[in-house]
Amino acid sequence: MSVERLKSILLVNTLVVAFAAFTVSGWLAFSAWNDNRVISGLATGRDIAVGDRARPEILLARGQFLMRRGRLDEAQALVPAVRISGDRRVLAAIQYDLANARLRTALRLIEDMKIDQAIPLINLAKDGYRAALSVRPDLWDARYNLDVAMRLVRDFPEIQPSSEEPPQETPEKLWTDLPGLPKGLP
């Protein structure tokens, strides 16, 4: 094999590898540009449908779009797809945002004196904050908001009656689960 032939084979291989690298980097750049376009469209208020296999950042943007419009159940449906993606940062963010949206809705209901409707939302918000903290324990905003939600509706331990005691009639509920709005630090 001559040196000339070896040089030409090496040149062709180099060109093929360079072309493949250029094609892949171009595809990645186009994909990132398209993702950013979808995210900015959702942020500006355009209703852009995304699939369950979309990147987690796009699912988060879609979830935030739905939350701003009060469509919390649709936003909650995106959480399993984000969980499957394995991106813990985005999973914690969407759970935290959902909990915040539920807590805001509950606070509006409390202001309208619809306390019985607010209690389940506060409990769901607490569950959301706990879920976010289980993924990212360093999320201090979730810790603080969980504390606020726990002050709104207390978590009391359930007492299991022993099997030896006769069942007693349950007394009627004399007070609500919502003791009142916190007025700041204790």
Buried (B, 14 or more C-beta within 10 A) or exposed (E): EEEEEEEEEEEEEEEEEEEEEEEEEEEEEEEEEEBEEBBEBBEEEEEBEBEEEBBBBBBBBBBBBBBBEEBBEBBBEBBEBBBEBEBEEBBBBBBBBBBBBBBBBBBEBBEEEEBEEBBEBBBBBBBBBBBBBEBBEEBEEBEEBBEBBBBBBEEEEEEEEEEEEEEEEEEEEEEEBBEEEEEEEE
